[in-house]
Amino acid sequence: MLTMLAQADEGVVVGGHLLFAIICAVIAADRGRSAVAWFFVGLFLSCIGLILVLVVPNLKEEQERQKTADLENRRLREQLNKERHVADQRHSQVERRLGAHDDVLGLDTSKPPEIPEAAQPALLTNADQWFYARDGERQGPVSPETIRHLLQADAIDADSLVWSQGMQDWAPLRTVDLFRGDVS
């Protein structure tokens, strides 16, 4: 009797393993995996095999996502190529129109105009260097023209102190002979 019970228990265990093997194979086939390989995983690992087949990624879903992404990328590439083609046509049309305008006007706008080199500022000689006081601070050196401009712009006035080489001390602008005609 004991042997019959042991054989019955063995039959149940083997039947359970077989049931897990079949379930693993069916789920694996549905997920794009090898049914035969997962049958054996389910047969030997039973419940653990079933858990594993449920945890591994679904290959069919992954392939479908990849296919959708590839189609979208292809559509976007085609759209980009079409937009480039239209942009190239517009660019060539604009170039033709500008070329016609250039011919009529006798200009060549295809290359940028040459920018003349900036004139180097003239170096002030000691006699041309003037300093002026504004808000209690010395400013300069500047040219006499700059002093006149500051005077006209009301940045300094006739009472502002100025100094240049050869002068004993700072003096009000109205007392300097060079600027007497500029002071009103």
C-alpha positions in Angstrom: 0.0 0.0 0.0 2.8 2.3 0.8 4.3 1.7 -2.5 1.0 2.5 -4.2 0.8 5.8 -2.3 4.4 6.6 -3.2 3.8 5.8 -6.8 0.6 7.9 -6.7 2.6 10.8 -5.1 5.2 10.4 -7.8 2.5 10.5 -10.5 1.1 13.7 -9.0 4.6 15.3 -8.8 5.4 14.3 -12.4 1.9 15.5 -13.5 2.5 18.8 -11.8 5.9 19.2 -13.5 4.3 18.4 -16.8 1.5 20.9 -16.2 4.1 23.6 -15.4 6.0 22.6 -18.5 3.0 22.9 -20.7 1.9 26.2 -19.2 5.5 27.6 -19.6 5.6 26.4 -23.3 2.2 28.1 -24.1 3.1 31.4 -22.4 6.6 31.4 -24.0 5.1 30.8 -27.5 2.7 33.6 -26.9 5.6 35.9 -26.0 7.7 35.1 -29.0 10.0 32.7 -27.2 10.9 29.1 -28.0 8.1 26.8 -26.7 10.4 23.7 -26.6 13.1 25.4 -24.5 10.6 26.8 -22.1 8.8 23.4 -21.9 12.0 21.9 -20.5 12.5 24.9 -18.2 9.0 24.4 -16.8 9.5 20.7 -16.5 12.7 21.0 -14.4 12.0 24.2 -12.5 8.1 24.0 -12.4 6.9 27.1 -10.5 10.2 29.0 -10.8 10.1 28.3 -14.6 6.6 29.8 -14.7 7.8 32.9 -12.9 10.8 33.3 -15.2 8.7 33.1 -18.3 6.3 35.7 -16.9 9.2 38.0 -16.0 11.3 37.9 -19.2 10.4 40.6 -21.8 7.8 39.9 -24.4 9.7 39.6 -27.7 6.5 40.1 -29.8 5.8 43.4 -28.1 9.5 44.5 -28.5 9.4 43.6 -32.2 6.2 45.5 -32.7 7.6 48.6 -30.9 10.7 48.4 -33.1 8.7 48.0 -36.2 6.5 51.0 -35.3 9.7 53.1 -34.5 11.3 52.1 -37.8 8.2 53.1 -39.8 8.0 56.4 -37.9 11.7 57.1 -38.6 11.3 56.2 -42.3 8.3 58.6 -42.5 10.2 61.4 -40.8 13.3 60.8 -43.1 11.0 61.0 -46.2 9.4 64.2 -44.8 12.8 65.8 -44.2 14.0 64.9 -47.7 10.8 66.5 -49.1 11.3 69.6 -47.1 15.0 69.9 -48.1 14.0 69.5 -51.7 11.4 72.4 -51.4 13.9 74.5 -49.5 16.6 73.9 -52.2 14.0 75.0 -54.9 13.2 78.1 -53.0 16.8 78.9 -52.4 17.6 78.6 -56.1 14.6 80.7 -57.0 15.7 83.4 -54.6 19.3 83.3 -56.0 17.9 83.7 -59.6 15.8 86.7 -58.5 18.7 88.3 -56.7 20.9 87.7 -59.7 18.4 89.4 -61.9 18.3 92.4 -59.5 22.1 92.5 -59.4 22.3 92.5 -63.2 19.8 95.4 -63.4 21.5 97.4 -60.7 25.0 96.5 -61.8 25.9 95.2 -58.4 27.3 91.9 -57.0 25.6 91.1 -53.8 26.7 87.5 -53.7 29.8 88.4 -51.7 29.8 90.7 -48.7 31.1 94.2 -49.2 34.6 94.8 -48.1 34.9 96.7 -44.9 37.6 99.4 -45.0 40.2 99.1 -42.3 39.4 101.3 -39.3 41.5 104.4 -39.2 44.0 104.3 -36.4 43.3 107.0 -33.9 45.8 109.8 -34.1 48.2 109.8 -31.3 48.0 112.9 -29.2 51.1 114.9 -28.7 51.8 116.3 -25.3 50.5 119.7 -26.4 47.2 118.1 -27.6 46.6 116.2 -24.4 44.1 117.8 -22.1 42.7 116.7 -18.8 39.5 117.9 -17.2 37.9 117.5 -13.8 34.4 116.1 -13.5 32.8 115.2 -10.2 36.1 115.8 -8.4 38.0 113.3 -10.5 40.6 113.8 -13.3 39.5 112.6 -16.7 41.6 112.3 -19.9 43.8 112.7 -21.7 41.6 113.9 -24.5 42.0 116.1 -27.5 40.9 119.8 -27.6 38.0 118.7 -30.0 36.8 116.4 -27.3 36.9 119.2 -24.7 34.8 121.3 -27.1 32.3 118.4 -27.6 32.0 117.9 -23.9 31.3 121.6 -23.5 28.6 121.6 -26.2 27.0 118.5 -24.7 26.9 120.2 -21.2 29.1 117.5 -19.7 31.4 120.2 -18.6 30.9 124.0 -18.3 33.0 127.1 -18.4 33.9 126.8 -14.8 35.2 123.2 -15.2 38.9 122.9 -14.4 41.3 121.8 -17.2 45.0 121.2 -17.5 47.5 120.5 -20.2 51.3 120.3 -20.3 52.9 123.7 -20.1 50.3 125.1 -17.6 51.3 125.9 -14.1 48.1 124.6 -12.5 44.5 123.6 -13.2 42.5 126.5 -14.5 38.8 127.1 -15.3 38.0 126.4 -19.0 36.9 130.0 -19.6 40.4 131.3 -18.7 42.2 129.1 -21.3 43.0 131.0 -24.5 42.4 127.9 -26.7 38.8 127.6 -25.6 37.8 131.3 -25.1 35.8 131.2 -28.4 33.9 128.1 -27.3 32.8 129.4 -24.0 29.6 131.4 -24.1 
